[in-house]
Amino acid sequence: MSTTALLLCGSLACSAGPTGGIVVGGSATISSPSSSPMTLIINQTSQNAIINWNSFNIGTGETVKFIQPNSSSISLDRVTGAGASTINGTLTANGNVFLINPYGVLIGPGGVINTAGFVATTSNIKNSDFMAGRHNFGIAGRPDASVVNLGRITAANSGFAALVGPGARNSGTITANLGTVALASGNTFTLDLYGDKLIKLDSSQ
């Protein structure tokens, strides 16, 4: 199942950067100071923010940068269009980034993610739950989708990195010094940032 994201992305333009971003929760602005190579900056001014994207891809040489209030801030980035997300460029954030795509997520061999915390998943969450701090990802994505890392994911000290989907695989590097790394195969789950376990899979699966 780990090739699902590759196959879905192969039929799309996967190097045009994230497109169609609309802020639907909290406060943030989206700007693109450079188009060659593409640089996209998300300036988040609320502690938590939700952005719906038509697509979320980062091509080779492209950069997406999140500027957030602090290291505990979270940006929930949800793909609402068809097709998996492919990251072959660089994603940075001083806070946390949750990337949701029901079709899957592929971090390619050239993909670099450097954040305080990072979650890539096929499972969705209600806006009201996220904004209230309830990280219950109870809406399943495609049953044949995968979340695959072939690149480099680095979380800040005491941070976290999690890949969750029906198919989840890491063939790259994930680093979270004094933090937590989770690789979980499941359709729905709860993210516990403060308890003993980072990922609690839905026991009814």
C-alpha positions in Angstrom: 0.0 0.0 0.0 3.0 2.3 0.4 3.0 3.1 -3.3 -0.5 4.6 -3.3 0.7 8.1 -2.7 3.2 7.8 -5.5 0.6 6.5 -8.0 -2.0 9.2 -7.1 0.5 12.0 -7.3 1.9 10.7 -10.6 -1.2 11.8 -12.4 -1.1 15.4 -11.0 1.2 18.4 -11.2 3.1 17.9 -8.0 5.7 20.7 -8.1 3.5 23.8 -8.2 3.5 24.5 -4.4 0.4 24.5 -2.2 -2.6 26.0 -4.0 -6.0 27.4 -3.0 -5.2 28.1 0.6 -8.2 29.4 2.6 -8.0 30.2 6.4 -11.1 28.6 8.0 -10.1 28.8 11.6 -7.9 31.1 13.6 -5.8 33.8 12.0 -3.1 33.5 9.3 -2.0 35.2 6.1 -0.5 33.5 3.0 2.0 35.2 0.8 4.4 34.2 -1.9 7.4 36.6 -2.0 9.2 34.5 -4.6 7.9 32.5 -7.5 11.2 31.2 -9.0 11.9 29.1 -7.0 8.5 29.1 -5.3 8.6 30.4 -1.7 5.3 30.4 0.3 5.1 32.0 3.7 2.2 31.4 6.2 2.2 34.0 8.9 0.1 32.6 11.7 -1.0 35.1 14.3 -3.4 32.9 16.4 -2.2 30.0 18.6 -4.1 27.5 16.4 -5.1 28.0 12.8 -6.8 25.9 10.1 -6.1 26.2 6.4 -7.9 24.3 3.7 -5.9 23.8 0.6 -6.9 22.6 -2.8 -3.5 20.9 -3.0 -0.4 20.8 -0.8 2.7 19.9 -2.7 6.3 21.2 -2.5 8.5 20.7 -5.5 12.3 20.3 -5.6 13.9 23.7 -4.7 10.6 25.1 -3.3 10.1 26.3 0.2 7.1 26.6 2.5 7.7 28.5 5.8 5.3 28.8 8.7 5.9 31.7 11.1 3.9 31.0 14.2 3.5 32.7 17.6 5.5 30.1 19.5 6.7 26.5 19.5 3.4 25.2 20.9 1.3 26.8 18.0 -0.4 24.5 15.6 -1.3 24.9 11.9 -3.8 22.4 10.7 -3.4 22.1 6.9 -6.1 20.1 5.2 -6.2 19.1 1.6 -9.7 19.2 0.2 -8.9 18.5 -3.5 -8.2 15.1 -5.1 -4.7 13.6 -5.1 -2.0 12.8 -2.7 0.5 15.4 -1.4 4.2 15.1 -2.5 6.9 17.0 -0.7 10.2 17.1 -2.5 11.2 20.6 -1.2 11.5 22.2 2.2 8.9 22.8 4.9 9.9 24.7 8.0 8.0 25.9 11.0 8.9 27.3 14.5 5.7 25.6 15.7 3.7 22.5 14.8 2.2 21.5 11.4 -0.5 18.9 11.0 -0.9 17.9 7.3 -4.1 16.1 6.4 -4.7 14.5 3.0 -7.2 11.6 2.7 -5.4 10.5 -0.5 -2.0 10.1 1.2 1.3 12.0 1.8 4.7 11.2 0.2 7.8 12.9 1.5 10.2 12.3 -1.3 14.0 11.6 -1.1 14.7 15.3 -1.4 12.0 16.4 1.0 13.1 18.2 4.2 10.8 19.0 7.1 12.0 21.0 10.0 9.4 21.9 12.6 8.7 21.9 16.4 6.3 19.0 15.7 4.9 17.4 12.6 2.0 15.1 11.8 1.1 13.7 8.4 -2.1 11.7 8.2 -4.9 10.5 6.0 -7.4 11.0 8.9 -9.5 14.2 9.2 -10.7 16.1 12.2 -13.6 18.4 12.9 -12.7 22.1 13.0 -14.5 22.5 16.3 -12.6 19.7 17.9 -9.2 21.0 16.7 -9.9 24.6 17.8 -11.0 23.3 21.2 -7.7 21.3 21.7 -9.4 18.0 21.2 -7.1 16.2 18.7 -9.6 13.4 17.8 -8.9 12.5 14.2 -12.0 10.4 13.9 -12.8 10.8 10.1 -11.1 8.2 8.0 -9.5 8.9 4.7 -9.2 6.5 1.8 -8.6 2.9 2.9 -5.9 2.4 0.3 -4.0 5.6 1.1 -0.5 5.7 2.5 1.8 8.1 4.4 5.4 7.5 3.4 8.7 9.2 4.3 11.7 8.9 2.1 13.3 12.2 3.1 14.3 13.9 6.3 12.0 14.9 9.1 13.4 16.8 12.1 11.4 17.8 15.1 12.7 20.3 17.7 14.1 19.0 21.0 11.3 17.4 23.0 9.1 17.6 19.9 7.3 14.9 17.9 6.9 13.5 14.5 4.0 11.1 13.5 3.0 9.4 10.3 -0.5 7.8 10.5 -2.5 6.2 7.8 -3.8 2.8 6.6 -0.3 2.3 5.2 2.5 4.1 7.0 6.2 3.7 6.2 9.5 5.4 7.0 12.5 4.7 4.7 14.1 8.0 5.3 15.3 9.8 8.5 13.1 11.0 11.4 14.8 12.8 14.3 13.2 14.0 17.5 15.8 14.5 20.2 14.2 13.9 23.6 10.9 13.7 21.8 8.6 11.2 20.3 8.4 9.5 16.9 5.3 7.5 15.9 4.6 5.4 12.9 1.1 4.0 13.1 -1.1 2.1 10.7 -4.8 3.0 11.2 -7.8 4.8 9.9 -8.7 7.0 12.9 -6.8 8.0 16.1 -6.4 10.5 18.9 -3.3 12.6 19.2 -2.3 13.0 22.8 0.4 15.7 23.1 0.6 15.6 26.9 0.0 12.1 28.0 2.3 9.0 27.9 1.3 8.0 24.4 1.4 10.2 21.3 -1.0 8.1 19.2 -4.0 6.2 20.4 -5.5 4.3 17.6 -9.2 3.7 17.5 -9.7 0.2 19.1 -12.8 -0.4 17.0 -10.8 -0.7 13.7 
